[in-house]
Structures are given as structure tokens and as C-alpha cells.
Amino acid sequence: MSAITGRLLTRRRVAGGLAIALALPGAALDARLFWACWLAAWWYVMGLMLGGVANLWLHRLVGGAWGRALRPAALAAASRLPWALLLLLPLALGLRQLYPWAADPQGWAQALARPAFPTFWLQPPFVALRLALYGALWWWLTRPASLASKGRAAAALALYALTGTLASVDLLMSLVPGWFSTAFGLVVLAGQALGGTALGAWQLARRAPAALAAEAAEQVPVARDLGNLLLMWLLTWAYLAFMEFLIIWAENLPAEIAWYVPRLHSGWWGVGVALVLLQLALPLLALLQRPLKDRPRRLGFIAAWLLLTQALNTAWLVLPSVATGTWLGWWLLPLLVLGMGLLLFEAPAAAASTAPAPAAKEVGHVRA
């Protein structure tokens, strides 16, 4: 069995490397867009890892049977985080193509016409130092030891919220010169938690559906708990994203609308509408139906759908800030997401066997 699993993993790694190789010619066609797609793909897979462990920290604080089900897949994904951090290193080659503050620091500072702090904060050496610090902290936080006590879980959750917010500012927000939003980090982290939950639910529904069923007829199935958890993160993401848009739209200040202009006055407005329909409306209607949540296979379909739409949401966060009118992104981004996903994530069957279950059985449910 181990030999078969090893061959399958090798094939996945080869397929992942091939997918990335097929995307490499994009660097010659449009280097700036290629690195934007690289950033988006990396942020997506990193968000799945961090979002999955964030659910485990939350579970350590509140309890519930759903955490026991998510734990193996989330920890298995997080164990690949060091390799995911290595995939950020090639982005240094595209730093000047992506970020105005790296391409022309003096010109960017003059055009910004702001106090000295943003200019100091986005000095390339300082950004590189912070990214190294974020990566080291994420590596340390995602170890199983962070779940040993409620105090450790709470501290890990707080540090993740802080570093995740700062990383979203450094890597995503700064793509648009001068733009800022105090809600942006929360929107991004809610999307990561949604994606991490969807990944765990999909893997369980595909390979271990019995783990999602109720042990007795009178018990609530774990699948319903995971469906309710998906619903909670979906509504949190939608609320934060809408409130951010509403406040910026109402204020109508040039410095704040700069992020929305390329998204609402180009072909990307259609992607925004698709996100409202495909990542919010349809999954919301599905997750309100108990018969869909209680059956693992159906829940797995909803989770897989949310994994796809979260990739689209990541594209919405990154690509319009760089380029609005090229088709290359729709070729490059899927290849890079597929390649990084195959390289970093284990097959669901392997993932289910790599992390131990907690010693004591937990009770409690996510209420819908």
C-alpha cells in the first residue's frame, strides 16, 4: 500500500511540475501578468493551508465534533507549508514588474504625496525582512504543538490575524499605489478560512465519508456541522466584503476608490457579478438545506465548488490591480494553481492517515 501511495504522490508531483512548466512561457509574453498570476496562485494555496489550521485553533477554543474530523486533513496540508514558502522565492524575480514601490521608489514616493511612513514601510529590504518573519511565524504556528492548550491556540489565532493582515497589505494592497482599507485584511482572512474549511470538507467527503456521518440515529451528523461552518465563513466573508465596498462607495474618495475602478470599469465587473452569484448566492442557498449538508457526497460537491470560486476570488483580489484587459491570465492562473496544488497537497487518502486523532471525544455542534 505504501508503494502504491508513493507512486501516486510521485505522479502528482510530476503533473504539478509539468503544469508549472507549461505556464512558464507566459513570462516571456507578459512578465508583469505572469508574476501577478504566480502571486495569486501562491496566495491561494497558502490561504488553504493557513485557513485550515485557523479552524483548528478556533475549534480548540470552542470545541465540537467537527474539529476532530477536520484535524487530519488540515494538519497534513499545513505540513507542506515550508515547501509553499519556497514557492514565494521566485517572486523576487518579478518584484520590479509587479510593485511600483520596487520599480521606482523615489518616483512612487513623490507621486504618492503622503507622509514618510508608507515610503519607509515599503522599502524592498524591509518588505523582504517582514515576509521572512511572516513565513517563520506561520511555520512555527502551524505545528501540532499550537493545539496543545487553549492559551496556545488563542495566541496562534491572534498572531495569524496580525501577520495575515500585514502580509495582505504588503503583497496585495500595495499593488495599487496609495490605496488603503482597514477592512481588507479581514476580508482576505475570512476567504482563507472559507477555503481551508472547503478543502477539509471536500477531502473528507471524497475519501472518508463515514467520518461525516452520525454515529447514532439521534445524533447530528458531522457533515451538518461542517456545512454550518462553511455557511458561517461564507456569510462572514460576504458581510466584510460588502461593508468594505459600501463604505468606500459612500465616501467616494479618489485614494480609496482606486482599487475598485479597474474592477468595475473593465471586463472584471463580470467576475465581480460571478462571485456574488457563484460564491455567495448559490452556496448560500445550498448550505441552508439540511438534506444537502447531512449527506457527505453532496457536501463534498458544495465544498469543491467553493474551492473553485475561492480561486476566482483570489484572482479578483490580485489580477485587476496589475492588468485588466488581457486573456493570458485565464490561461496562466489555472495552470499555476493546478501545478502548485499538485506539488503541495497530498492525495486525500494519504492526508487522512498522516495526523493523529485527539485522545478524547469532543461534543458540541455548529448551530445553523
C-alpha positions in Angstrom: 0.0 0.0 0.0 2.8 2.4 0.9 4.5 1.7 -2.5 1.2 2.5 -4.3 0.8 5.7 -2.4 4.4 6.7 -3.1 3.8 6.2 -6.9 0.7 8.2 -6.8 2.4 11.1 -5.0 5.3 10.9 -7.5 2.8 11.2 -10.4 1.1 14.1 -8.7 4.4 15.9 -8.3 5.4 15.3 -11.9 2.0 16.5 -13.1 2.3 19.6 -10.9 5.8 20.4 -12.2 4.5 19.9 -15.8 1.6 22.3 -15.2 4.0 25.0 -13.9 6.4 24.4 -16.8 3.5 24.9 -19.3 2.9 28.3 -17.7 6.5 29.5 -17.8 6.3 30.8 -21.4 3.8 33.4 -20.1 6.8 35.1 -18.5 8.1 35.9 -22.0 4.7 37.0 -23.3 3.8 39.3 -20.4 6.2 39.2 -17.5 4.1 41.5 -15.2 0.9 39.4 -15.6 2.8 36.2 -15.2 4.2 37.3 -11.8 0.7 38.5 -10.8 -0.7 35.1 -11.6 2.2 33.5 -9.7 1.4 35.7 -6.7 -2.3 34.9 -6.9 -1.7 31.1 -7.2 0.7 31.2 -4.3 -1.6 33.2 -2.1 -4.5 30.8 -2.9 -2.6 27.7 -1.9 -1.1 29.3 1.2 -4.6 30.5 2.2 -5.9 27.0 2.1 -3.1 25.8 4.5 -3.4 28.7 6.9 -7.2 28.8 6.8 -7.4 25.1 7.6 -5.2 25.4 10.7 -7.1 28.6 11.7 -10.2 26.4 12.0 -8.3 24.1 14.3 -7.3 26.9 16.6 -10.9 28.1 16.7 -12.0 24.6 17.5 -9.5 24.3 20.3 -11.2 27.3 21.9 -14.9 26.4 21.3 -14.9 22.5 21.0 -17.1 20.4 18.8 -17.0 17.2 16.9 -16.3 18.9 13.6 -12.8 19.7 14.7 -11.9 16.1 15.1 -13.0 15.5 11.5 -11.0 18.4 10.1 -7.8 17.9 12.0 -6.1 15.2 9.9 -6.6 17.0 6.6 -5.7 20.4 8.0 -2.5 19.3 9.7 -1.5 17.3 6.6 -1.9 20.3 4.4 0.0 22.5 6.9 2.9 20.1 7.0 3.7 21.2 3.4 3.8 24.8 4.4 7.7 25.0 4.3 7.6 23.9 0.6 4.9 26.5 -0.1 7.1 29.2 1.4 9.9 28.2 -1.0 7.5 28.9 -3.9 7.4 32.5 -2.9 11.1 33.0 -3.5 10.8 33.2 -7.4 8.5 36.2 -6.9 11.7 38.2 -6.2 12.5 38.0 -9.9 9.2 39.8 -10.7 9.3 42.3 -7.8 10.0 45.3 -10.1 7.4 44.3 -12.6 4.7 44.0 -10.0 5.1 46.7 -7.4 5.5 50.4 -8.2 7.4 50.9 -4.9 10.0 48.4 -6.1 10.3 49.6 -9.7 10.9 53.3 -8.9 10.9 54.0 -5.1 11.6 57.7 -5.5 9.1 58.3 -8.2 6.5 56.3 -6.3 7.1 58.3 -3.2 6.7 61.6 -5.0 3.5 60.5 -6.8 2.1 59.2 -3.5 2.4 62.6 -1.8 2.0 61.1 1.6 3.9 61.1 4.9 7.2 59.3 5.0 5.9 56.2 6.8 4.4 54.4 3.8 7.6 55.0 1.9 9.7 53.6 4.7 7.3 50.6 5.2 7.6 49.6 1.6 11.4 49.7 1.2 12.2 46.4 -0.6 14.7 45.2 2.0 12.2 45.9 4.8 9.5 44.1 2.9 11.7 41.1 2.4 12.6 41.0 6.1 8.9 41.1 7.1 8.0 38.4 4.6 10.7 36.2 6.1 9.3 36.9 9.6 5.8 36.0 8.5 6.9 32.8 6.9 8.9 31.7 10.0 5.9 32.5 12.3 3.5 30.6 10.1 5.8 27.6 10.0 6.0 27.7 13.8 2.3 28.4 14.4 1.0 25.6 12.2 2.8 22.8 14.1 0.5 20.5 16.1 2.1 21.9 19.3 0.0 25.1 18.8 -3.1 23.0 19.6 -1.8 21.7 22.9 -3.8 24.1 25.0 -6.4 26.8 24.7 -3.9 29.5 25.5 -1.6 28.4 22.7 -4.5 28.2 20.3 -5.7 31.7 21.2 -2.2 33.2 20.8 -1.7 31.4 17.5 -5.0 32.7 16.2 -4.1 36.3 17.3 -0.7 36.1 15.6 -2.2 34.7 12.5 -4.7 37.5 12.3 -1.9 40.1 12.7 0.6 38.6 10.3 -2.0 37.6 7.8 -3.4 41.2 7.7 0.1 42.7 7.4 1.0 40.2 4.6 -2.1 41.1 2.7 -1.1 44.7 2.9 2.5 44.1 1.8 1.7 41.6 -1.1 -1.8 42.5 -2.3 -2.8 46.0 -1.2 0.4 47.6 -2.2 -0.1 46.5 -5.8 -2.3 49.7 -6.1 -0.2 52.8 -5.2 -1.7 54.8 -2.4 -4.8 52.6 -1.8 -5.7 51.6 1.7 -8.6 49.9 3.5 -8.8 48.9 7.1 -11.1 46.0 6.3 -9.1 44.5 3.5 -7.1 42.1 5.8 -10.3 40.8 7.4 -11.9 40.1 4.0 -8.8 38.2 2.9 -8.5 36.2 6.1 -12.2 35.3 6.0 -11.7 34.0 2.5 -8.8 31.9 3.6 -10.8 30.3 6.4 -13.6 29.6 4.0 -11.1 27.9 1.6 -9.4 25.9 4.3 -12.8 24.6 5.5 -13.8 23.7 2.0 -10.6 21.8 1.4 -11.0 19.7 4.5 -14.7 19.0 3.9 -14.0 18.1 0.3 -11.2 15.7 1.2 -13.3 14.0 3.9 -16.4 13.7 1.7 -14.3 12.2 -1.1 -12.2 9.7 0.9 -13.7 9.3 4.3 -17.5 9.9 4.1 -18.1 7.7 7.1 -16.3 10.2 9.3 -19.0 12.7 8.5 -22.0 10.5 9.3 -23.7 10.4 12.7 -22.7 7.5 14.9 -26.3 7.1 16.1 -29.7 7.9 14.6 -30.4 10.6 17.1 -27.0 12.4 16.7 -26.3 15.4 14.5 -24.0 14.3 11.6 -20.6 15.9 11.5 -21.3 16.8 7.9 -24.0 19.2 9.1 -21.5 20.8 11.4 -19.0 21.3 8.6 -21.8 22.6 6.4 -22.7 25.1 9.1 -19.1 26.1 9.4 -18.9 26.7 5.7 -22.0 28.8 6.0 -20.6 30.9 8.8 -17.4 31.7 7.0 -19.3 32.4 3.8 -21.5 34.9 5.5 -18.5 36.4 7.3 -16.6 36.9 4.0 -19.7 38.3 2.2 -20.5 40.7 5.1 -17.0 42.1 5.3 -16.5 42.4 1.6 -19.9 44.2 1.1 -19.3 46.6 4.0 -15.9 47.5 2.7 -17.4 48.2 -0.7 -20.4 50.1 0.8 -18.2 52.4 2.9 -15.7 53.2 0.1 -18.6 53.8 -2.4 -20.3 56.1 0.0 -17.2 58.1 0.8 -16.2 58.3 -2.9 -12.6 59.4 -2.2 -10.1 59.1 -5.0 -7.5 57.4 -2.8 -10.0 54.8 -1.7 -11.8 54.0 -5.0 -8.6 53.4 -6.8 -8.9 49.6 -6.0 -12.4 49.3 -7.3 -12.0 51.4 -10.5 -10.3 48.7 -12.6 -12.7 46.1 -11.2 -15.9 48.0 -12.0 -14.9 49.8 -15.2 -13.4 47.0 -17.2 -14.3 43.4 -18.0 -13.6 42.4 -14.4 -17.0 43.7 -13.4 -18.4 40.4 -14.8 -16.1 38.5 -12.4 -17.5 40.5 -9.5 -21.0 39.6 -10.5 -20.0 36.0 -10.9 -18.6 36.0 -7.4 -21.8 37.3 -6.0 -23.8 34.6 -7.8 -21.4 31.7 -7.6 -19.5 32.2 -4.3 -22.4 33.7 -2.4 -25.9 33.2 -3.7 -25.7 29.5 -4.9 -23.6 28.1 -2.0 -25.8 30.1 0.5 -29.0 28.5 -0.9 -27.4 25.1 -0.8 -26.0 25.4 2.7 -29.3 26.4 4.1 -30.7 23.0 3.1 -30.1 20.3 5.7 -30.6 17.4 3.3 -27.6 18.7 1.3 -25.4 19.3 4.4 -26.2 16.0 6.0 -25.1 13.9 3.1 -21.3 13.8 2.8 -21.2 13.4 -1.0 -23.4 16.4 -1.6 -21.5 18.5 1.0 -18.3 17.5 -0.8 -19.7 18.9 -4.1 -20.5 22.2 -2.4 -17.0 22.3 -0.8 -15.4 21.6 -4.2 -17.5 24.4 -5.7 -16.3 26.8 -3.0 -12.7 25.8 -3.6 -13.1 26.8 -7.3 -14.8 30.1 -6.5 -12.2 30.9 -3.9 -9.6 30.6 -6.6 -11.7 33.0 -8.7 -11.9 35.4 -5.7 -8.1 35.3 -5.3 -7.9 36.3 -9.0 -10.2 39.2 -8.3 -8.0 40.3 -5.4 -4.8 40.3 -7.4 -5.0 40.5 -11.2 -7.1 43.6 -11.8 -4.6 45.6 -9.8 -2.0 44.6 -12.4 -3.7 44.2 -15.8 -7.4 44.5 -16.8 -7.5 43.7 -20.5 -5.6 40.5 -21.3 -6.7 36.9 -21.7 -3.4 35.5 -20.7 -4.4 35.5 -17.0 -7.1 32.9 -17.7 -4.5 30.6 -19.1 -1.7 31.2 -16.7 -3.6 31.3 -13.4 -5.3 27.9 -13.7 -2.1 26.2 -14.7 -0.2 27.7 -11.8 -2.9 26.9 -9.3 -3.1 23.4 -10.5 0.7 23.0 -10.5 1.2 24.4 -7.0 -1.8 22.4 -5.7 -0.5 19.1 -7.1 3.0 19.8 -5.8 2.0 20.9 -2.3 -1.1 18.9 -1.3 -1.2 15.2 -0.7 -4.0 13.0 -2.0 -7.0 12.9 0.3 -6.4 9.2 1.2 -2.8 9.9 2.2 -3.7 13.1 4.1 -6.3 11.2 6.2 -3.7 9.0 7.6 -0.9 11.4 8.4 -2.3 13.1 11.5 -3.4 11.5 14.8 -6.8 12.0 16.2 -7.2 13.5 19.6 -7.4 11.2 22.5 -10.7 12.3 23.9 -14.0 12.5 22.0 -15.4 16.0 21.8 -19.0 17.1 21.7 -20.8 20.2 20.5 -22.1 21.4 17.2 -22.1 24.5 15.0 -25.6 25.8 15.0 -27.4 26.8 11.8 
